[in-house]
């Protein structure tokens, strides 16, 4: 006799699943978030699990609208179901920054219930990290697999860079602000999806972490408390490999404010959405 999920739930054999994803820009502490959430009871959590939805899937949503490529990306849902089924856990957690770029629409349509953590880091600090790692430059080729163009068909913000501003700093900044706007576009398009906005610094605060766990209906463990404040991922080895360069923070602040002013002059609310 074959029983469906509803019948198994009634018998206490099947426990209802929950799916948790993360909106973030990359270099925002998402791996640290995954590590903290992984300490909860009955959780399967990973930062960037396979399939990562990078490369060709990123190209699809760069060149075409989401609806045009949905069928080519929906396999992500089947892979998630396989993972959670084989794990015997009730919570699937993925903090991959590709969620908001390449697969949020397919999981929202197919998986329920979904909750989302909108993880934010100081914009200039993130921009500085992008610069050091050579993103949007020829110092580092790997970023092309992961970082969507600010000129993408699916962009939430127009790219207003002048020709002389289309350097690694300008393109990184336009990318970062577009990801923030993609996050708020997501919240407008899916008001039924619970979203909590979390600053990276909040993950070092026990009370804030407990608030996050409560929102996600997760139970912390002793391991949760041990991990709070233990963020380590600074990519120092990768920075050495690519010949990381330094840049003035004052210069990055100036570039950031100038570009935000330009966007706000066009009617886009920016400063109330980012951490500066």
ROMAR-409903 format. One record per residue (C-alpha): chain; residue in one letter; x, y, z. Coordinates in pm, 1 decimal, decimal comma. Example, Ala and Ser with C-alpha at 12.3 -4.5 7.8 and 13.67 -1.06 7.14 Angstrom:
<rs>
+------+------+----------+----------+----------+
: unit : code :        X :        Y :        Z :
+------+------+----------+----------+----------+
:    A :    A :   1230,0 :   -450,0 :    780,0 :
:    A :    S :   1367,0 :   -106,0 :    714,0 :
+------+------+----------+----------+----------+
</rs>
This chain:
<rs>
+------+------+----------+----------+----------+
: unit : code :        X :        Y :        Z :
+------+------+----------+----------+----------+
:    A :    X :      0,0 :      0,0 :      0,0 :
:    A :    X :    136,7 :    342,6 :    -96,8 :
:    A :    X :     69,0 :    636,5 :    135,0 :
:    A :    X :    113,5 :    997,5 :     32,9 :
:    A :    X :    292,6 :   1260,5 :    242,6 :
:    A :    X :    -29,7 :   1381,7 :    404,7 :
:    A :    X :   -122,9 :   1030,2 :    520,2 :
:    A :    X :    229,4 :    965,0 :    646,0 :
:    A :    X :    220,0 :   1293,2 :    838,4 :
:    A :    X :   -104,8 :   1190,6 :   1008,8 :
:    A :    X :     53,2 :    860,0 :   1111,8 :
:    A :    X :    355,5 :   1042,6 :   1253,7 :
:    A :    X :    589,8 :    871,1 :   1007,1 :
:    A :    X :    653,9 :   1167,6 :    781,3 :
:    A :    X :    760,5 :   1496,0 :    936,8 :
:    A :    X :    678,1 :   1813,3 :    747,9 :
:    A :    X :    980,8 :   1969,6 :    583,9 :
:    A :    X :   1089,7 :   2333,3 :    592,5 :
:    A :    X :   1314,0 :   2501,3 :    335,3 :
:    A :    X :   1534,6 :   2796,3 :    428,8 :
:    A :    X :   1732,5 :   3005,3 :    182,5 :
:    A :    X :   1943,5 :   3319,4 :    200,1 :
:    A :    X :   1949,1 :   3640,4 :     -1,3 :
:    A :    X :   2299,3 :   3787,1 :      2,5 :
:    A :    X :   2557,4 :   3941,3 :   -228,2 :
:    A :    X :   2840,4 :   3699,7 :   -164,8 :
:    A :    X :   3126,5 :   3794,9 :     72,4 :
:    A :    X :   2854,6 :   3877,5 :    325,5 :
:    A :    X :   2903,3 :   3600,5 :    583,0 :
:    A :    X :   2673,2 :   3341,0 :    428,8 :
:    A :    X :   2909,3 :   3050,9 :    504,3 :
:    A :    X :   2923,6 :   3159,3 :    867,8 :
:    A :    X :   2543,0 :   3174,3 :    869,0 :
:    A :    X :   2522,9 :   2819,4 :    731,5 :
:    A :    X :   2763,7 :   2698,4 :    999,5 :
:    A :    X :   2558,0 :   2854,3 :   1277,9 :
:    A :    X :   2226,4 :   2722,6 :   1146,3 :
:    A :    X :   2376,2 :   2377,4 :   1096,8 :
:    A :    X :   2409,6 :   2345,7 :   1475,3 :
:    A :    X :   2030,1 :   2339,9 :   1520,2 :
:    A :    X :   1837,4 :   2019,5 :   1574,9 :
:    A :    X :   1714,5 :   1825,1 :   1270,4 :
:    A :    X :   1890,4 :   2044,9 :   1016,3 :
:    A :    X :   2068,1 :   1973,0 :    689,4 :
:    A :    X :   2261,7 :   2289,4 :    607,2 :
:    A :    X :   2523,0 :   2386,0 :    349,5 :
:    A :    X :   2663,7 :   2705,9 :    208,8 :
:    A :    X :   2692,0 :   2616,5 :   -161,1 :
:    A :    X :   2570,4 :   2259,6 :   -217,3 :
:    A :    X :   2555,8 :   2088,8 :   -552,5 :
:    A :    X :   2407,3 :   2173,3 :   -792,8 :
:    A :    X :   2535,4 :   2526,3 :   -739,7 :
:    A :    X :   2345,5 :   2683,4 :  -1031,5 :
:    A :    X :   2644,0 :   2881,3 :  -1153,4 :
:    A :    X :   2805,4 :   2920,5 :  -1498,3 :
:    A :    X :   2557,0 :   2832,4 :  -1770,9 :
:    A :    X :   2258,6 :   2887,7 :  -1540,3 :
:    A :    X :   2390,9 :   3231,7 :  -1454,2 :
:    A :    X :   2429,0 :   3302,2 :  -1826,0 :
:    A :    X :   2066,2 :   3200,4 :  -1886,2 :
:    A :    X :   1927,0 :   3457,6 :  -1643,9 :
:    A :    X :   2175,0 :   3717,6 :  -1763,5 :
:    A :    X :   2062,2 :   3695,1 :  -2124,2 :
:    A :    X :   1690,7 :   3616,0 :  -2079,6 :
:    A :    X :   1400,6 :   3685,6 :  -1844,9 :
:    A :    X :   1333,8 :   3428,1 :  -1572,8 :
:    A :    X :   1015,7 :   3291,2 :  -1730,3 :
:    A :    X :   1203,7 :   3208,7 :  -2050,2 :
:    A :    X :   1452,3 :   2977,9 :  -1874,4 :
:    A :    X :   1239,8 :   2834,7 :  -1594,3 :
:    A :    X :   1222,4 :   2484,3 :  -1744,2 :
:    A :    X :   1602,4 :   2465,7 :  -1771,1 :
:    A :    X :   1649,7 :   2550,0 :  -1403,8 :
:    A :    X :   1367,5 :   2371,6 :  -1223,7 :
:    A :    X :   1572,6 :   2051,7 :  -1178,9 :
:    A :    X :   1723,9 :   2226,0 :   -873,9 :
:    A :    X :   1402,6 :   2142,2 :   -686,4 :
:    A :    X :   1436,3 :   1768,6 :   -748,4 :
:    A :    X :   1795,1 :   1777,3 :   -623,1 :
:    A :    X :   1690,8 :   1958,0 :   -305,4 :
:    A :    X :   1417,7 :   1701,3 :   -243,4 :
:    A :    X :   1669,3 :   1419,7 :   -285,1 :
:    A :    X :   1903,3 :   1578,9 :    -32,6 :
:    A :    X :   1642,7 :   1637,5 :    237,6 :
:    A :    X :   1482,2 :   1296,2 :    183,6 :
:    A :    X :   1811,1 :   1110,2 :    218,8 :
:    A :    X :   1921,7 :   1320,4 :    517,2 :
:    A :    X :   1618,8 :   1226,3 :    731,9 :
:    A :    X :   1614,2 :   1586,9 :    856,1 :
:    A :    X :   1315,7 :   1820,0 :    865,6 :
:    A :    X :   1496,7 :   2143,8 :    772,4 :
:    A :    X :   1682,3 :   2206,1 :    446,0 :
:    A :    X :   1905,5 :   2514,6 :    464,9 :
:    A :    X :   2108,3 :   2661,9 :    178,6 :
:    A :    X :   2281,2 :   2999,8 :    214,9 :
:    A :    X :   2409,5 :   3016,2 :   -143,3 :
:    A :    X :   2410,5 :   3369,2 :   -289,3 :
:    A :    X :   2302,3 :   3215,6 :   -620,0 :
:    A :    X :   1951,6 :   3173,0 :   -473,2 :
:    A :    X :   1843,2 :   3527,8 :   -556,8 :
:    A :    X :   2015,0 :   3514,6 :   -895,8 :
:    A :    X :   1951,1 :   3175,1 :  -1049,5 :
:    A :    X :   1692,1 :   2963,6 :   -870,0 :
:    A :    X :   1467,2 :   3149,9 :   -626,7 :
:    A :    X :   1168,4 :   3134,5 :   -861,8 :
:    A :    X :   1176,8 :   2757,5 :   -908,8 :
:    A :    X :   1200,2 :   2674,1 :   -538,2 :
:    A :    X :    930,3 :   2923,5 :   -439,6 :
:    A :    X :    691,2 :   2763,2 :   -686,4 :
:    A :    X :    767,7 :   2401,8 :   -597,6 :
:    A :    X :    869,5 :   2391,3 :   -229,6 :
:    A :    X :    663,5 :   2477,5 :     77,7 :
:    A :    X :    700,8 :   2618,1 :    332,5 :
:    A :    X :    994,4 :   2846,2 :    252,8 :
:    A :    X :   1157,8 :   3104,9 :    477,5 :
:    A :    X :   1434,0 :   3343,5 :    376,6 :
:    A :    X :   1719,1 :   3516,4 :    559,5 :
:    A :    X :   1820,7 :   3846,2 :    395,6 :
:    A :    X :   2182,3 :   3873,7 :    512,5 :
:    A :    X :   2348,9 :   4214,6 :    488,6 :
:    A :    X :   2702,1 :   4332,5 :    536,6 :
:    A :    X :   2835,1 :   4689,3 :    534,8 :
:    A :    X :   2833,9 :   4786,6 :    167,0 :
:    A :    X :   3179,3 :   4947,6 :    160,7 :
:    A :    X :   3333,3 :   4652,8 :    346,8 :
:    A :    X :   3181,9 :   4416,5 :     91,2 :
:    A :    X :   3301,4 :   4634,4 :   -195,7 :
:    A :    X :   3650,1 :   4633,6 :    -46,1 :
:    A :    X :   3644,7 :   4253,9 :    -27,4 :
:    A :    X :   3532,6 :   4231,3 :   -391,4 :
:    A :    X :   3819,5 :   4458,5 :   -493,8 :
:    A :    X :   4077,9 :   4257,1 :   -298,9 :
:    A :    X :   3956,0 :   3933,7 :   -458,7 :
:    A :    X :   3967,9 :   4079,0 :   -808,7 :
:    A :    X :   3596,4 :   4044,8 :   -885,2 :
:    A :    X :   3485,8 :   4215,8 :  -1205,5 :
:    A :    X :   3850,4 :   4239,4 :  -1312,8 :
:    A :    X :   4098,1 :   4032,1 :  -1512,6 :
:    A :    X :   4292,6 :   3950,5 :  -1194,9 :
:    A :    X :   4042,8 :   3675,9 :  -1116,1 :
:    A :    X :   3854,4 :   3471,5 :  -1374,4 :
:    A :    X :   3648,8 :   3263,1 :  -1129,6 :
:    A :    X :   3403,3 :   3541,2 :  -1045,8 :
:    A :    X :   3247,9 :   3512,6 :  -1391,9 :
:    A :    X :   3092,0 :   3180,6 :  -1291,4 :
:    A :    X :   2926,0 :   3334,8 :   -985,9 :
:    A :    X :   2862,1 :   3708,2 :  -1025,9 :
:    A :    X :   2581,9 :   3825,9 :  -1247,7 :
:    A :    X :   2632,6 :   4130,8 :  -1467,6 :
:    A :    X :   2463,4 :   4450,6 :  -1348,3 :
:    A :    X :   2343,7 :   4476,7 :  -1709,7 :
:    A :    X :   2156,1 :   4143,7 :  -1690,1 :
:    A :    X :   1807,0 :   4112,7 :  -1836,1 :
:    A :    X :   1685,0 :   4013,7 :  -1491,1 :
:    A :    X :   1846,2 :   4308,7 :  -1308,5 :
:    A :    X :   1634,8 :   4489,9 :  -1049,6 :
:    A :    X :   1823,8 :   4818,9 :  -1087,6 :
:    A :    X :   1939,8 :   4992,9 :  -1403,6 :
:    A :    X :   2316,3 :   5022,7 :  -1437,1 :
:    A :    X :   2394,3 :   5395,6 :  -1454,9 :
:    A :    X :   2772,3 :   5376,0 :  -1478,8 :
:    A :    X :   2940,1 :   5621,5 :  -1711,7 :
:    A :    X :   3200,1 :   5471,3 :  -1943,0 :
:    A :    X :   3489,5 :   5587,0 :  -1723,3 :
:    A :    X :   3320,7 :   5429,4 :  -1417,9 :
:    A :    X :   3306,4 :   5078,3 :  -1565,9 :
:    A :    X :   3611,4 :   4958,7 :  -1375,4 :
:    A :    X :   3617,1 :   4680,3 :  -1115,3 :
:    A :    X :   3503,5 :   4917,9 :   -840,7 :
:    A :    X :   3214,4 :   5058,5 :  -1042,4 :
:    A :    X :   3092,6 :   4722,5 :  -1173,9 :
:    A :    X :   3120,9 :   4560,4 :   -830,5 :
:    A :    X :   2924,8 :   4844,3 :   -674,5 :
:    A :    X :   2652,5 :   4826,2 :   -939,6 :
:    A :    X :   2633,6 :   4449,0 :   -885,6 :
:    A :    X :   2607,3 :   4480,1 :   -506,5 :
:    A :    X :   2328,8 :   4737,3 :   -519,3 :
:    A :    X :   2141,1 :   4533,4 :   -778,1 :
:    A :    X :   2148,9 :   4229,2 :   -547,8 :
:    A :    X :   2002,9 :   4436,5 :   -264,3 :
:    A :    X :   1727,2 :   4553,7 :   -495,6 :
:    A :    X :   1668,3 :   4197,6 :   -616,1 :
:    A :    X :   1612,1 :   4109,2 :   -251,2 :
:    A :    X :   1349,8 :   4378,7 :   -205,8 :
:    A :    X :   1190,4 :   4291,4 :   -537,7 :
:    A :    X :   1162,6 :   3935,0 :   -408,8 :
:    A :    X :    987,1 :   4058,5 :    -94,4 :
:    A :    X :    738,2 :   4256,5 :   -303,7 :
:    A :    X :    671,4 :   3968,0 :   -543,5 :
:    A :    X :    628,8 :   3709,3 :   -266,7 :
:    A :    X :    476,7 :   3886,6 :     35,3 :
:    A :    X :    356,4 :   3550,2 :    166,7 :
:    A :    X :    716,9 :   3428,4 :    213,6 :
:    A :    X :    852,9 :   3513,0 :    561,8 :
:    A :    X :   1178,6 :   3709,2 :    530,7 :
:    A :    X :   1401,9 :   3824,1 :    815,6 :
:    A :    X :   1667,0 :   4091,7 :    756,5 :
:    A :    X :   1990,3 :   4018,5 :    944,1 :
:    A :    X :   2313,3 :   4218,7 :    962,1 :
:    A :    X :   2638,7 :   4021,9 :    961,8 :
:    A :    X :   2722,0 :   4171,6 :   1302,2 :
:    A :    X :   2400,3 :   4021,3 :   1442,4 :
:    A :    X :   2552,9 :   3674,6 :   1402,4 :
:    A :    X :   2804,2 :   3764,6 :   1674,8 :
:    A :    X :   2525,7 :   3856,7 :   1918,1 :
:    A :    X :   2370,3 :   3569,9 :   2115,9 :
:    A :    X :   2032,3 :   3740,3 :   2155,8 :
:    A :    X :   2012,3 :   3825,8 :   1785,4 :
:    A :    X :   2102,2 :   3468,8 :   1689,6 :
:    A :    X :   1830,8 :   3335,6 :   1919,9 :
:    A :    X :   1581,1 :   3574,3 :   1755,4 :
:    A :    X :   1686,1 :   3435,1 :   1418,3 :
:    A :    X :   1644,7 :   3076,0 :   1537,3 :
:    A :    X :   1301,0 :   3160,0 :   1675,4 :
:    A :    X :   1194,5 :   3315,9 :   1344,0 :
:    A :    X :   1312,0 :   3005,6 :   1158,0 :
:    A :    X :   1151,0 :   2774,4 :   1414,2 :
:    A :    X :   1486,4 :   2609,2 :   1482,4 :
:    A :    X :   1611,1 :   2476,5 :   1815,7 :
:    A :    X :   1963,1 :   2586,5 :   1912,8 :
:    A :    X :   2208,0 :   2347,5 :   2075,8 :
:    A :    X :   2522,4 :   2383,8 :   2283,1 :
:    A :    X :   2709,1 :   2388,8 :   1952,7 :
:    A :    X :   2514,1 :   2699,0 :   1850,9 :
:    A :    X :   2641,2 :   2899,7 :   2146,3 :
:    A :    X :   2996,2 :   2772,8 :   2095,5 :
:    A :    X :   3002,5 :   2896,9 :   1735,5 :
:    A :    X :   2865,4 :   3248,4 :   1786,8 :
:    A :    X :   3145,0 :   3499,6 :   1725,7 :
:    A :    X :   3372,2 :   3247,5 :   1551,2 :
:    A :    X :   3354,4 :   3375,1 :   1190,8 :
:    A :    X :   3683,1 :   3297,8 :   1011,7 :
:    A :    X :   3639,5 :   3313,6 :    634,7 :
:    A :    X :   3857,0 :   3603,9 :    515,9 :
:    A :    X :   3988,6 :   3434,4 :    198,1 :
:    A :    X :   4344,8 :   3538,1 :    287,2 :
:    A :    X :   4500,6 :   3254,0 :     87,6 :
:    A :    X :   4291,5 :   3333,8 :   -220,3 :
:    A :    X :   4390,1 :   3699,0 :   -193,7 :
:    A :    X :   4756,9 :   3599,5 :   -195,1 :
:    A :    X :   4706,9 :   3377,3 :   -500,8 :
:    A :    X :   4559,1 :   3653,8 :   -712,2 :
:    A :    X :   4798,9 :   3921,5 :   -590,4 :
:    A :    X :   4548,0 :   4113,8 :   -380,7 :
:    A :    X :   4581,9 :   4491,8 :   -403,1 :
:    A :    X :   4489,3 :   4750,6 :   -144,0 :
:    A :    X :   4271,5 :   5052,9 :   -201,4 :
:    A :    X :   4173,4 :   5354,5 :      7,5 :
:    A :    X :   3850,5 :   5310,2 :    203,8 :
:    A :    X :   3786,7 :   5682,9 :    163,9 :
:    A :    X :   3798,4 :   5636,4 :   -213,5 :
:    A :    X :   3548,0 :   5348,8 :   -194,0 :
:    A :    X :   3318,8 :   5558,0 :     26,4 :
:    A :    X :   3336,0 :   5843,0 :   -223,8 :
:    A :    X :   3259,6 :   5614,8 :   -520,4 :
:    A :    X :   2974,2 :   5453,2 :   -328,1 :
:    A :    X :   2809,4 :   5781,1 :   -228,3 :
:    A :    X :   2846,6 :   5927,7 :   -577,3 :
:    A :    X :   2678,4 :   5628,0 :   -738,2 :
:    A :    X :   2402,1 :   5607,3 :   -479,0 :
:    A :    X :   2332,8 :   5978,5 :   -530,4 :
:    A :    X :   2294,4 :   5912,4 :   -902,1 :
:    A :    X :   2047,1 :   5627,9 :   -842,6 :
:    A :    X :   1847,7 :   5824,7 :   -586,5 :
:    A :    X :   1825,0 :   6115,6 :   -829,6 :
:    A :    X :   1643,0 :   5870,4 :  -1057,4 :
:    A :    X :   1394,9 :   5789,0 :   -777,6 :
:    A :    X :   1548,4 :   5468,3 :   -640,4 :
:    A :    X :   1555,9 :   5443,5 :   -259,9 :
:    A :    X :   1899,6 :   5308,8 :   -172,2 :
:    A :    X :   2027,2 :   5437,1 :    161,7 :
:    A :    X :   1738,1 :   5293,3 :    361,5 :
:    A :    X :   1805,7 :   4947,0 :    212,9 :
:    A :    X :   2180,9 :   4906,4 :    263,8 :
:    A :    X :   2424,0 :   4919,3 :    553,9 :
:    A :    X :   2675,9 :   5199,3 :    509,0 :
+------+------+----------+----------+----------+
</rs>
